[in-house]
């Protein structure tokens, strides 16, 4: 789950308990997209890059190739290899077919 400006919060027990596992929160995560198992996660940063995780959010990689944009929303395919994101103030969408790499 993401709550801007509350950051990224994670539950591994269907929401009974939550942890705030990462330094990603200071960047202002704006949305979240994950594979069907949430093993692969993509988090767009408002006025920043997209960050991805392949271990359910324990570790993050800054995908600077995504470009610093006003990312608003993101969606993922079931396997996490395809991502699509929307950008505020720009009437188009951005797509990745390699898990955000």
C-alpha positions, 0 to 999 in steps of 0.5 A: 500500500502507498499513502502519500506522504505517508510512504510505502507500507507493507503487510505479509499477513493480509493486513493484520500487521504493517511495516514501513520497510524502506528509505523510499518514503522520503521520496514521496511515493505516489502510487504502487503497481505490483505483479499478481504475487507482489513479488515485483513492485513498481513505485512512481515518485511524484516529480521523480523516477520510478523505483522497482523491487523484485523482493516484495519491497525489501530492496529498491532500484532507482530506474533513472531511465524512466525519467523524472516526471510528475508520475501519478499512477502505474499499473502492472501485468500479472507477471510484473514485466509490463508496466504502464504509467501516467504523468500529470500535466502530460496527456500521454502514458509511458510503457515498459516491457522489461519490468521497468529496467 
